[in-house]
Structures are given as structure tokens and as C-alpha cells.
Amino acid sequence: MPSSRLKILSITVLVASSLTAPTAHAASPEPVKAEHGMVVTAQHLASDVGVAVLKSGGNAVDAAVAVGYALAVTYPTAGNIGGGGFMTIRFKDGTTTFLDFRERAPQAATKTMYLDDKGNIVKGASTQGYLAVGVPGPVLGFEYARSRYGTKPLADLIAPAIALAKDGFALEQGDVDSLEGGAERLARDPAAAAIFLKPDGKTFAVGEKLVQADLAKSLSSIAEKGPDAFYKGAIADQIVKASTEKGGILAKADFERYAVRELEPVKCNYRGYDIVSSPPPSSGGVIICEILNVLEGYPLSYMGYGSAEAVHVMIEAMRHAYVDRNTSLGDPDFVENPVAKLTDKAYAKEIRGKIDPFRAGVSAALMPKGFGESKETTHYSIIDDEGNAVAVTYTLNGSFGAGVVAPGTGILLNNEMDDFTSKPGVPNLYGLIQGEANAIAPGKTPLSSMSPTIVSKDGKPFMVIGSPGGARIITITLEAILNVIDHGMNIQEAVDAPRIHHQWLPDRVFMEPYALSPDTRKLLAAMGHEVQIDESWTIWGQATGILVGGESLSDIEAGGGARYNGAVDSRIGAGAARGY
């Protein structure tokens, strides 16, 4: 896997047993079933940690915190405390909230910091090394969630991660594959290479242990002193020192002023199902709702899964929604986001009126006047015995982030500054062409596609879903929802199914191998769609999902299904759904 690729980890928590599969294109295994709780993550040891917390009486928020710290040890390509993320929570009484612990731009950041004296982007400046690092948020984000909505002491929730870091854990094939994919990137930084590579520069083998002594010390300090250990103590000092020495702009004041935002989630309704997802500074919830509102006007189930007619309207809905995503949305503290308009069903009707049922749209014609994002993120979903549900997506942005570890900390740092608009009209790491709303500014949060989502029906939890995948997170999460509600797939089939993606620009339909039949592709081409097979499965994201009441909609309606049904994407090598 190229080091420039960003991975996103999706974890869904319900109680379940291990589930892994080598390929997304084989027949899907059965979902994992459980009655009391479920945890689904991209790394089986982290799933074990989450289930243990639920079994000991902790709630879904407690499990989410413990899983977040465990992934920082066991899934270094994306799991982290040196990055940032979002948490969507649905409580057992039906109330919801959203926590933003995304990275922030340092106070010394400037709009043109990644441009040369001719106004051109400096290659690698926003993706490699300390200049690419935003101020991390997970430590404070996890503590904000735990102290307000959890039940367990912080030290208890971090203890499993400390043990995994101090004693090490045996690597499985999926772990080794991940480390091999980042080896070249990690080798450039001595502190990172000392942890994740052998002294001879080679990667670890299956069965060998990965020990992270410095990370264990950092985690122990956080367990003892709380977030102050990270934001006001020696850890911040070490990160700032390394940044200063190696061309970065992080300052101690950036850490001291970091704050978590608790926001109202984005909400919408699709065919009677209530969707709760991420608001700005994420574009995820807004754009998922916008696309769903458009598609609600079409009989997708009748059209048929994978039919040219159904795929055509999906593409056009994505095209129009991504125009809005890339040009109108940004950090709510800096720009006015037209959320109400974009999630209005009347606006969706207006978009449907512009969609020709027989011809592809032209993206260039939708260019706003004056307009001049395997992706390394991870998602996990959790549900407990009382019905509290948590969806968390957090990220380092690129695989292993900026590829740097501040000496003595053991903490991999993000390269999230690349999610800003370095220059309007120029694509970022994910090919997204964005506008001024997402321009760099001191203290600003970059626009994200992360979409931790919870679906309910008749006042009860129905589905917990999310994915990594950079700009494709939105469409991956969207298609999993459509696969369950419109196409009757079980939760495992829904996350495994091959995908399509369109993001306005480039004006091209990307498809996973086998997503569309040759006949469908010919019909789409005749409509004017340019379809490109993207065989690099690592960039399609690894979704994790939970379905409540049965493994599929028909199972739920029949009333005979298991209470919790967990599915970890078969694209994940070391992931697992665990339940009890």
C-alpha cells in the first residue's frame, strides 16, 4: 500500500465473535450474532478490549474510549492519539449528541503555507513531516466523552492499551501487511523506524511481537494525570520540541488552548428511518442526508441493485451533493454552513428536477461562480446491553499520518493539514478539489468526510455504521445503508458489497472490481458516464456495521433474528466483530 494513502478504521461495537475474511469479492460469511453487546473494529485485540469493558458493566461510551486507546497500540496505521476524530452517540432514551475532537490548525498556520514563491503547491509539504501536523484531539475527546457519559475510571479504560504497548502483542498477517505498507514512510523518521521496523530496517513477521515502551509510558502518564499530561505536560513539550527542530510550527499554546466541541448531530429521515450523523466540520452527515433525500424520490428497490437505472440516479445524486460538499462547507466557527438548505427535502426535489433520466450530467456545468479530499482512518461502532450506541471515526489522515514520532512519546502524528484547501482548484491527497470555505486559518478545523452514523426506526436503534476511505467515506457509508434498507442485504453483505463513487470532480465514476456488470457499464457509457475500475482495494475503506433485531430487514420483520448482528468488512485483514 502506498505510503501516501490514508486509511480510515471503522469499528462497530456489538457483542460478537471473531470475523475475518481475506477478500471483499468472495461470498460473505454470516454476520456475528450476540444478545447483550457488540464491538466491531479493524483490529481483533481492540474488539476484545471493548467487549471486556461491556462485560464488566461499562457502557458503550466506556467501551469506545477503551477501544480508541487500544487501537492506538494495535492499529498504528490509523488508530491513534496523535490525530483526531468524531463520535456520534445515541443514548438508550433516544437522545443524541456529537463530539468533535478533530485536529486544529496551529496558530502559526497561514493560508499559503504550502505554496512556493510562485504560488504553486510544494509537493509533500502538507502530507510529510512536522509541517503537516495539526493539533491532536483524541485524548481530550475521549476524556470529554468518558467524564460526561461514561461510568468507568479513566485508568481502568486505558489499562488494556498500556499492557498491549508494554508487553507487546503477537502480529497476525493483517498487522504485518499494514506495517509493510508503511515501511518506506516510517523508515524516513528515526524515532518511528525504531519502533515499527527491526534494527536492520526490515519489517516484523507474523508471530513476532510489537513492543512500544515509549507509548506505554505516555499512556501511563495520561492514565495518572488525565488529559493535562498530553496537553500541558511533558508529552506536549516533547512534540513541540521535535516540531521546532524539524521544520514544524506547533507551539505549546496550541496544545493548551485545544478544546472539544459538543454539537448537535445532523438529522434526516429516509423512508421512515431516522439518520443521525456528523455535522460540520464534517461534511459526512450533511452530504449523506442530501444524497438520501434525492434518492428517496426514486424506487431503488424496484429498479434493482446494480441496474443501470439505479446506478445512474445514484451517480447524479452524488455529483450534485459533492459540488455542495467541496464548495460550501467548512469549520462552523469560521464559515456559515447551509446545513438546513442542503438537508431540506425541497432542495432534494429541486436537484431531482435537474437530473436527466437518460443522460449523464456534466460536472463542469455545475462549477460555482468564483470557484478557483487505502485512506488511513478507522471507524468503530458500539452498542451495549441497554441500547446505548456509539459510532466513532478517527484518523491520522494518511497511512501512519505524517510518518513521524516525537522522540520519547511513541505517538504517531497526523498529516491532517492536507485536508484543508492548500490552493483552491487543486486536488488534495484524495483528489478532492475544494474552495475557500475550507482554506487554512489559525485554530481552524479542516473539513472532513468522516461519517459516524446511527440509524433508528420507530424510536429504537436499527443500525450503527461508518467507514474509512477519505473522500469515499460518505459514499461507502451511504451504500451500506442503501444495501440494507432498499436492497435487503444482511449487514455483512451490505458492508462487503462492491462499491461505486462519484465526487463531482474529476467527472468520473469510480467502481470497485465486480461492482457493475459489463452490460450495466455499457448502458452507463451510452448515457455519457465515464466509468473507471479502481482495482486498488485498499482505498475503498473498511466499513464496520451493526444491525439490531436481525441480520437483515426481512429477518427483523419476521421477528426471529438475533438481537445484535455485527459485521466487519471482509477487506480488513485483522479486524473482528465481537459480541456476548
C-alpha positions as CSV (number, residue, x, y, z in Angstrom):
1,M,0.0,0.0,0.0
2,P,1.5,3.4,-1.0
3,S,2.5,5.5,2.0
4,S,0.5,8.4,0.7
5,R,-2.7,6.5,1.1
6,L,-4.9,7.4,4.1
7,K,-6.6,4.6,6.0
8,I,-9.7,5.0,8.0
9,L,-10.7,2.4,10.5
10,S,-14.4,1.7,11.1
11,I,-15.4,-0.1,14.2
12,T,-18.9,-1.2,15.1
13,V,-19.4,-2.4,18.6
14,L,-21.9,-5.1,19.5
15,V,-21.1,-8.3,21.2
16,A,-19.7,-10.8,18.7
17,S,-17.2,-13.4,17.9
18,S,-14.2,-13.1,15.6
19,L,-14.9,-12.4,11.9
20,T,-12.2,-12.0,9.3
21,A,-12.1,-12.8,5.6
22,P,-9.4,-12.4,3.0
23,T,-11.3,-10.8,0.2
24,A,-14.3,-8.5,-0.4
25,H,-15.3,-10.3,-3.5
26,A,-15.9,-13.8,-2.1
27,A,-19.3,-14.8,-0.7
28,S,-19.9,-13.0,2.6
29,P,-19.7,-15.0,5.8
30,E,-22.6,-14.9,8.2
31,P,-22.9,-11.8,10.5
32,V,-21.7,-12.3,14.1
33,K,-24.6,-12.6,16.5
34,A,-25.0,-11.7,20.1
35,E,-27.7,-10.7,22.6
36,H,-26.1,-8.3,25.1
37,G,-23.4,-6.2,23.3
38,M,-21.3,-5.8,20.1
39,V,-18.0,-4.4,19.2
40,V,-16.7,-4.2,15.7
41,T,-13.3,-2.9,14.9
42,A,-10.4,-3.1,12.4
43,Q,-8.2,-5.0,14.9
44,H,-9.3,-8.0,16.8
45,L,-7.5,-7.2,20.1
46,A,-9.2,-3.9,20.3
47,S,-12.5,-5.6,19.7
48,D,-11.7,-7.9,22.6
49,V,-10.9,-4.9,24.8
50,G,-14.2,-3.3,24.0
51,V,-16.2,-6.5,24.8
52,A,-14.4,-6.9,28.1
53,V,-15.4,-3.4,29.1
54,L,-19.1,-4.2,28.3
55,K,-19.0,-7.5,30.1
56,S,-17.6,-5.7,33.2
57,G,-20.6,-3.4,33.4
58,G,-19.2,-0.5,31.3
59,N,-21.5,1.2,28.8
60,A,-20.9,1.8,25.1
61,V,-19.1,5.1,25.7
62,D,-16.7,3.4,28.1
63,A,-16.1,0.7,25.5
64,A,-15.5,3.4,22.8
65,V,-12.8,5.1,25.0
66,A,-11.1,1.8,25.8
67,V,-11.2,0.7,22.1
68,G,-9.8,4.1,21.0
69,Y,-6.8,3.7,23.2
70,A,-6.3,0.1,22.3
71,L,-6.3,0.9,18.6
72,A,-3.6,3.5,19.2
73,V,-1.4,0.5,20.1
74,T,-2.7,-2.3,17.9
75,Y,-3.6,-0.4,14.7
76,P,-0.8,2.2,14.3
77,T,-1.6,2.9,10.6
78,A,-4.8,4.7,11.6
79,G,-5.6,4.1,15.3
80,N,-4.2,7.0,17.3
81,I,-4.0,9.6,20.0
82,G,-1.9,11.8,17.7
83,G,-4.7,12.5,15.2
84,G,-8.4,13.5,15.6
85,G,-11.9,12.3,15.1
86,F,-15.7,12.4,15.7
87,M,-18.1,10.5,18.0
88,T,-21.8,10.1,17.4
89,I,-23.8,8.9,20.4
90,R,-27.4,7.7,20.6
91,F,-28.4,7.1,24.2
92,K,-30.9,4.5,25.3
93,D,-33.6,7.2,25.7
94,G,-33.3,8.2,22.1
95,T,-31.4,11.4,22.6
96,T,-28.3,12.1,20.6
97,T,-25.1,14.1,20.6
98,F,-21.9,14.6,18.6
99,L,-18.4,15.2,19.8
100,D,-15.8,16.9,17.6
101,F,-12.2,16.1,18.6
102,R,-10.8,16.8,15.2
103,E,-7.3,18.3,14.7
104,R,-6.9,22.1,14.7
105,A,-4.5,24.2,12.6
106,P,-1.6,25.7,14.7
107,Q,-1.8,29.4,15.5
108,A,1.2,30.0,13.2
109,A,-0.7,28.4,10.2
110,T,-1.3,30.6,7.2
111,K,-3.5,30.3,4.1
112,T,-0.5,30.0,1.8
113,M,1.8,27.9,4.0
114,Y,2.1,25.1,1.4
115,L,2.8,27.3,-1.6
116,D,6.1,28.4,-3.1
117,D,7.0,31.9,-4.1
118,K,5.3,31.3,-7.4
119,G,2.0,30.3,-5.8
120,N,2.4,26.6,-6.6
121,I,1.9,23.8,-4.1
122,V,5.1,22.4,-2.6
123,K,4.9,18.6,-3.1
124,G,4.7,16.7,0.1
125,A,4.7,19.8,2.4
126,S,1.1,19.1,3.6
127,T,1.5,15.3,3.9
128,Q,5.0,14.6,5.2
129,G,6.9,15.7,8.3
130,Y,6.0,18.1,11.1
131,L,4.7,20.9,9.0
132,A,1.8,18.7,8.0
133,V,0.7,18.1,11.7
134,G,-2.4,19.6,13.2
135,V,-3.0,19.8,16.9
136,P,-4.3,16.3,18.1
137,G,-7.7,15.8,19.7
138,P,-8.4,12.2,20.8
139,V,-7.0,12.3,24.4
140,L,-9.3,15.2,25.3
141,G,-12.1,13.9,23.1
142,F,-12.1,10.5,24.9
143,E,-12.0,12.1,28.3
144,Y,-14.8,14.5,27.4
145,A,-16.9,11.5,26.5
146,R,-15.9,9.4,29.4
147,S,-16.3,12.1,32.1
148,R,-19.8,13.1,30.9
149,Y,-21.3,9.9,29.5
150,G,-19.2,7.0,30.7
151,T,-19.2,5.1,34.0
152,K,-15.7,3.8,34.5
153,P,-12.5,5.4,35.7
154,L,-10.0,6.6,33.1
155,A,-7.2,4.4,34.4
156,D,-9.4,1.2,34.0
157,L,-10.1,2.0,30.4
158,I,-6.5,2.8,29.4
159,A,-5.0,-0.2,31.3
160,P,-5.5,-2.7,28.5
161,A,-3.8,-0.4,26.0
162,I,-0.9,0.1,28.4
163,A,-0.5,-3.6,28.8
164,L,-0.6,-4.2,25.0
165,A,2.1,-1.5,24.5
166,K,4.3,-2.5,27.3
167,D,4.2,-6.3,26.9
168,G,3.7,-6.2,23.1
169,F,1.3,-8.3,21.1
170,A,1.8,-11.0,18.5
171,L,1.3,-9.8,15.0
172,E,-1.1,-11.5,12.6
173,Q,-1.0,-11.4,8.8
174,G,-3.2,-8.3,8.6
175,D,-1.0,-6.5,11.1
176,V,2.2,-7.4,9.2
177,D,0.6,-6.3,5.9
178,S,-0.2,-2.9,7.3
179,L,3.3,-2.4,8.7
180,E,4.9,-3.5,5.4
181,G,2.7,-1.0,3.5
182,G,4.1,1.9,5.7
183,A,7.7,0.7,5.9
184,E,9.2,3.1,3.4
185,R,7.4,6.0,5.0
186,L,8.3,5.0,8.6
187,A,11.9,4.5,7.7
188,R,12.4,8.2,7.0
189,D,11.9,9.1,10.6
190,P,14.4,7.6,13.1
191,A,12.0,7.6,16.0
192,A,9.3,5.9,14.0
193,A,11.7,3.4,12.5
194,A,13.0,2.4,15.9
195,I,9.5,1.3,16.9
196,F,7.9,-0.2,13.8
197,L,11.0,-1.6,12.0
198,K,13.7,-4.0,13.1
199,P,17.3,-2.7,13.6
200,D,18.1,-3.9,10.1
201,G,15.3,-1.9,8.6
202,K,13.1,-5.0,7.8
203,T,9.5,-5.3,8.9
204,F,8.2,-7.7,11.6
205,A,7.0,-11.2,10.7
206,V,3.8,-13.0,11.6
207,G,4.0,-14.2,15.2
208,E,6.6,-11.7,16.3
209,K,5.8,-9.1,19.0
210,L,5.4,-5.4,18.5
211,V,6.5,-3.7,21.8
212,Q,6.0,0.1,22.2
213,A,7.7,1.1,25.5
214,D,7.6,4.8,24.9
215,L,3.9,4.7,24.1
216,A,3.2,2.7,27.2
217,K,4.9,5.4,29.3
218,S,2.8,8.1,27.5
219,L,-0.4,6.2,28.1
220,S,0.5,5.6,31.8
221,S,1.1,9.3,32.2
222,I,-2.4,10.0,30.7
223,A,-4.0,7.4,33.0
224,E,-2.4,9.0,36.0
225,K,-2.8,12.7,35.2
226,G,-5.6,12.8,32.7
227,P,-5.5,15.0,29.5
228,D,-3.2,17.5,31.2
229,A,-0.4,15.0,30.7
230,F,-0.9,15.3,27.0
231,Y,-1.8,19.0,26.5
232,K,0.0,20.7,29.3
233,G,2.8,18.4,30.4
234,A,5.9,16.6,29.1
235,I,4.2,14.9,26.1
236,A,3.2,18.3,24.6
237,D,6.7,19.6,25.4
238,Q,8.3,16.7,23.5
239,I,6.1,17.0,20.5
240,V,6.7,20.8,20.3
241,K,10.4,20.3,20.7
242,A,10.5,17.8,17.8
243,S,8.3,20.1,15.7
244,T,10.5,23.1,16.2
245,E,13.7,21.1,15.4
246,K,12.3,19.6,12.2
247,G,10.5,22.4,10.4
248,G,7.1,22.4,12.1
249,I,5.1,25.2,13.6
250,L,3.4,23.6,16.6
251,A,3.6,25.6,19.9
252,K,2.8,24.7,23.5
253,A,0.0,27.3,23.4
254,D,-1.7,25.3,20.6
255,F,-2.0,22.3,22.9
256,E,-3.0,24.3,25.9
257,R,-5.9,26.0,24.1
258,Y,-7.3,22.9,22.4
259,A,-11.0,22.2,23.2
260,V,-13.5,19.6,22.3
261,R,-16.8,20.8,20.7
262,E,-20.1,19.1,21.5
263,L,-22.5,19.8,18.7
264,E,-26.0,18.8,17.5
265,P,-25.8,16.0,15.0
266,V,-27.2,16.2,11.5
267,K,-30.5,14.5,11.3
268,C,-32.7,13.4,8.5
269,N,-35.3,10.7,7.6
270,Y,-35.0,8.2,4.8
271,R,-38.1,6.0,4.0
272,G,-39.1,6.2,7.7
273,Y,-35.7,5.5,9.1
274,D,-34.1,8.3,11.2
275,I,-30.5,9.1,10.4
276,V,-28.1,10.7,12.9
277,S,-24.7,11.6,11.6
278,S,-21.8,14.1,11.7
279,P,-22.3,17.9,11.3
280,P,-19.7,20.4,10.1
281,P,-16.7,20.4,10.4
282,S,-17.6,17.1,8.9
283,S,-19.3,17.1,5.5
284,G,-20.3,13.4,6.1
285,G,-23.8,13.7,7.7
286,V,-24.9,16.6,5.6
287,I,-23.9,15.0,2.3
288,I,-25.3,11.6,3.2
289,C,-28.6,13.2,4.1
290,E,-28.6,15.3,0.9
291,I,-28.0,12.2,-1.3
292,L,-30.6,10.1,0.6
293,N,-33.1,12.9,0.2
294,V,-32.6,12.9,-3.6
295,L,-32.7,9.1,-3.8
296,E,-35.9,8.9,-1.8
297,G,-37.7,10.1,-4.8
298,Y,-36.7,7.0,-6.8
299,P,-37.9,3.4,-6.4
300,L,-34.4,1.9,-5.9
301,S,-35.6,-1.4,-4.8
302,Y,-37.8,-1.7,-7.8
303,M,-35.1,-0.5,-10.1
304,G,-32.8,-3.3,-8.8
305,Y,-29.4,-3.5,-7.2
306,G,-26.7,-2.7,-9.7
307,S,-29.1,-1.8,-12.6
308,A,-28.1,1.0,-14.9
309,E,-31.2,2.9,-13.9
310,A,-30.4,2.8,-10.2
311,V,-26.7,3.4,-10.6
312,H,-27.4,6.4,-12.9
313,V,-29.5,8.2,-10.3
314,M,-27.0,7.4,-7.5
315,I,-24.2,8.9,-9.6
316,E,-26.2,12.0,-10.3
317,A,-27.2,12.5,-6.7
318,M,-23.5,12.1,-5.7
319,R,-22.4,14.6,-8.3
320,H,-24.8,17.3,-7.1
321,A,-24.1,16.7,-3.4
322,Y,-20.3,16.7,-3.8
323,V,-20.5,20.1,-5.5
324,D,-22.1,21.4,-2.3
325,R,-19.6,19.5,-0.2
326,N,-16.5,20.8,-1.9
327,T,-17.6,24.4,-2.3
328,S,-19.9,25.3,0.6
329,L,-18.9,23.5,3.8
330,G,-16.2,24.2,6.4
331,D,-15.5,24.7,10.1
332,P,-18.6,26.2,11.6
333,D,-16.6,28.6,13.7
334,F,-15.2,30.2,10.5
335,V,-17.9,29.8,7.8
336,E,-21.7,29.8,7.6
337,N,-22.7,26.3,6.6
338,P,-26.0,26.0,4.7
339,V,-27.0,22.8,6.5
340,A,-30.7,23.5,6.6
341,K,-30.8,24.1,2.9
342,L,-28.7,21.1,1.9
343,T,-30.7,18.7,4.1
344,D,-34.1,20.1,3.0
345,K,-36.3,17.7,1.0
346,A,-37.5,20.6,-1.1
347,Y,-33.8,21.1,-2.1
348,A,-33.6,17.4,-3.0
349,K,-36.7,17.7,-5.2
350,E,-35.0,20.7,-6.9
351,I,-31.9,18.5,-7.6
352,R,-34.1,15.7,-8.9
353,G,-35.7,18.1,-11.4
354,K,-32.2,18.7,-12.9
355,I,-31.4,15.0,-13.3
356,D,-32.0,13.7,-16.8
357,P,-33.1,10.1,-16.5
358,F,-31.4,9.2,-19.8
359,R,-28.2,11.3,-19.8
360,A,-25.2,11.8,-17.5
361,G,-24.8,15.3,-16.1
362,V,-21.7,17.4,-16.8
363,S,-19.7,18.3,-13.7
364,A,-18.1,21.4,-15.3
365,A,-21.6,22.8,-15.9
366,L,-22.1,22.8,-12.1
367,M,-19.0,24.8,-11.3
368,P,-19.9,27.6,-8.9
369,K,-19.0,31.1,-9.9
370,G,-15.7,32.3,-8.5
371,F,-14.5,28.9,-7.6
372,G,-11.0,29.0,-8.1
373,E,-10.0,15.4,-0.4
374,S,-6.4,2.9,1.3
375,K,-7.1,6.1,3.3
376,E,-5.8,5.9,6.9
377,T,-8.8,6.4,9.1
378,T,-10.6,4.0,11.3
379,H,-14.2,3.6,12.3
380,Y,-15.7,1.7,15.2
381,S,-19.3,1.1,16.2
382,I,-20.5,0.0,19.6
383,I,-23.8,-0.9,21.2
384,D,-24.4,-2.1,24.8
385,D,-27.0,-4.2,26.6
386,E,-29.1,-1.1,27.4
387,G,-29.2,0.0,23.8
388,N,-26.7,2.9,24.0
389,A,-25.0,3.2,20.6
390,V,-21.7,4.9,19.7
391,A,-20.1,5.4,16.3
392,V,-16.5,6.7,16.3
393,T,-14.4,7.6,13.3
394,Y,-10.9,8.9,13.9
395,T,-7.8,9.3,11.8
396,L,-4.2,10.2,11.2
397,N,-5.2,11.1,7.6
398,G,-2.5,9.3,5.6
399,S,-1.3,5.9,6.4
400,F,0.7,6.3,9.6
401,G,-0.1,10.0,9.3
402,A,2.9,12.3,8.8
403,G,5.2,9.3,9.4
404,V,6.8,10.9,12.4
405,V,7.0,10.1,16.1
406,A,8.2,12.7,18.6
407,P,11.2,11.0,20.3
408,G,10.3,9.6,23.7
409,T,6.5,9.7,23.2
410,G,5.8,6.7,21.0
411,I,3.0,8.6,19.4
412,L,2.5,8.8,15.7
413,L,1.4,12.2,14.5
414,N,-1.2,13.1,11.9
415,N,-0.8,14.9,8.5
416,E,-4.3,16.3,8.7
417,M,-3.4,19.7,7.4
418,D,-3.7,18.2,3.9
419,D,-7.4,18.1,4.4
420,F,-7.5,21.9,4.1
421,T,-7.7,23.7,0.8
422,S,-4.0,24.3,0.1
423,K,-4.9,26.1,-3.1
424,P,-8.5,26.4,-4.5
425,G,-9.0,24.2,-7.5
426,V,-6.0,21.9,-6.9
427,P,-6.8,18.3,-5.7
428,N,-5.6,17.1,-2.3
429,L,-4.5,13.6,-1.2
430,Y,-7.9,12.2,-2.1
431,G,-8.4,14.0,-5.4
432,L,-10.9,16.5,-3.8
433,I,-11.0,19.9,-5.4
434,Q,-12.2,22.3,-2.7
435,G,-12.8,26.0,-2.2
436,E,-12.3,29.0,0.1
437,A,-14.7,27.7,2.8
438,N,-12.0,25.2,3.7
439,A,-9.0,27.5,3.4
440,I,-6.3,27.2,6.1
441,A,-6.6,29.6,9.1
442,P,-5.1,29.6,12.6
443,G,-7.2,27.4,15.0
444,K,-9.4,26.2,12.2
445,T,-10.5,22.6,11.8
446,P,-10.2,21.1,8.3
447,L,-13.3,19.8,6.5
448,S,-13.7,16.1,6.9
449,S,-15.7,13.3,5.2
450,M,-15.8,11.1,8.3
451,S,-19.4,9.9,8.8
452,P,-20.0,8.0,12.1
453,T,-23.7,7.3,11.7
454,I,-26.5,5.8,13.7
455,V,-29.9,4.8,12.2
456,S,-33.1,4.2,14.2
457,K,-36.6,3.1,13.4
458,D,-39.7,3.7,15.5
459,G,-37.6,5.1,18.3
460,K,-35.3,2.1,18.6
461,P,-31.7,1.7,17.4
462,F,-31.5,0.0,14.0
463,M,-28.0,0.3,12.5
464,V,-24.6,1.6,13.5
465,I,-22.3,2.2,10.6
466,G,-19.2,4.0,9.4
467,S,-16.1,3.6,7.4
468,P,-12.7,4.9,6.5
469,G,-11.9,5.8,2.9
470,G,-11.0,9.5,2.6
471,A,-13.4,11.3,0.2
472,R,-15.2,7.9,-0.3
473,I,-16.3,7.6,3.3
474,I,-19.5,9.3,2.5
475,T,-20.5,7.0,-0.4
476,I,-19.3,3.9,1.4
477,T,-21.5,4.6,4.4
478,L,-24.3,5.7,2.2
479,E,-24.2,2.5,0.1
480,A,-24.2,0.3,3.2
481,I,-27.4,2.0,4.3
482,L,-29.0,1.6,0.9
483,N,-27.9,-2.0,0.7
484,V,-29.8,-2.8,3.9
485,I,-32.9,-0.7,3.5
486,D,-33.5,-0.8,-0.3
487,H,-31.8,-4.0,-1.4
488,G,-32.5,-6.3,1.5
489,M,-28.9,-7.4,2.1
490,N,-27.8,-8.7,5.5
491,I,-25.4,-6.5,7.4
492,Q,-22.3,-8.5,6.3
493,E,-23.4,-8.4,2.7
494,A,-24.1,-4.7,2.9
495,V,-20.5,-3.8,4.1
496,D,-18.9,-6.3,1.8
497,A,-20.7,-5.4,-1.4
498,P,-18.5,-3.8,-4.2
499,R,-19.0,0.0,-4.4
500,I,-19.2,2.9,-6.8
501,H,-18.2,6.5,-6.2
502,H,-18.5,9.9,-7.8
503,Q,-17.2,13.2,-6.2
504,W,-18.1,15.8,-8.8
505,L,-14.5,16.3,-9.9
506,P,-12.9,14.6,-11.6
507,D,-16.0,13.9,-13.7
508,R,-15.6,10.1,-13.5
509,V,-17.4,7.2,-11.9
510,F,-15.0,5.0,-9.9
511,M,-16.1,1.4,-9.3
512,E,-14.6,-1.4,-7.4
513,P,-14.0,-4.6,-9.4
514,Y,-17.2,-6.5,-9.9
515,A,-19.4,-3.6,-8.7
516,L,-21.1,-3.3,-12.1
517,S,-21.8,-5.9,-14.8
518,P,-20.4,-5.4,-18.3
519,D,-24.0,-4.8,-19.6
520,T,-24.6,-2.1,-16.9
521,R,-21.3,-0.4,-17.8
522,K,-22.2,-0.3,-21.5
523,L,-25.6,1.2,-20.7
524,L,-24.0,3.9,-18.4
525,A,-21.4,4.6,-21.1
526,A,-24.2,5.2,-23.6
527,M,-25.7,7.7,-21.2
528,G,-22.4,9.6,-21.2
529,H,-20.9,8.3,-17.9
530,E,-17.1,7.6,-17.9
531,V,-16.6,4.6,-15.7
532,Q,-13.2,3.6,-14.3
533,I,-12.4,0.4,-12.5
534,D,-10.3,1.1,-9.4
535,E,-8.6,-2.1,-8.5
536,S,-6.7,-0.7,-5.5
537,W,-9.0,-2.2,-2.9
538,T,-7.1,-0.5,-0.1
539,I,-8.6,2.9,-0.9
540,W,-12.2,1.7,-0.7
541,G,-12.3,1.7,3.1
542,Q,-13.1,-1.0,5.6
543,A,-16.7,-0.5,6.9
544,T,-17.9,-1.9,10.2
545,G,-21.6,-2.2,11.0
546,I,-24.2,-3.4,13.5
547,L,-27.8,-4.3,12.7
548,V,-30.3,-4.5,15.6
549,G,-33.1,-7.1,15.7
550,G,-31.9,-9.4,12.9
551,E,-29.2,-9.8,10.3
552,S,-31.3,-8.3,7.5
553,L,-34.5,-6.3,7.1
554,S,-36.5,-9.4,6.3
555,D,-35.1,-11.2,9.4
556,I,-36.1,-8.2,11.5
557,E,-39.6,-8.1,10.0
558,A,-40.0,-11.8,10.6
559,G,-39.2,-11.2,14.3
560,G,-36.9,-14.1,14.7
561,G,-33.4,-12.6,14.4
562,A,-30.6,-12.3,17.0
563,R,-30.7,-9.0,18.9
564,Y,-27.3,-7.8,17.7
565,N,-25.7,-8.7,14.4
566,G,-22.1,-7.4,13.7
567,A,-20.1,-7.3,10.6
568,V,-16.5,-6.3,10.0
569,D,-15.7,-5.6,6.3
570,S,-14.1,-8.6,4.6
571,R,-11.5,-6.1,3.3
572,I,-10.0,-5.9,6.8
573,G,-7.2,-8.4,7.5
574,A,-7.0,-8.2,11.3
575,G,-10.5,-6.9,12.2
576,A,-13.1,-8.6,14.2
577,A,-16.7,-8.4,15.3
578,R,-17.0,-9.5,18.9
579,G,-20.2,-10.0,20.9
580,Y,-21.5,-11.6,24.1
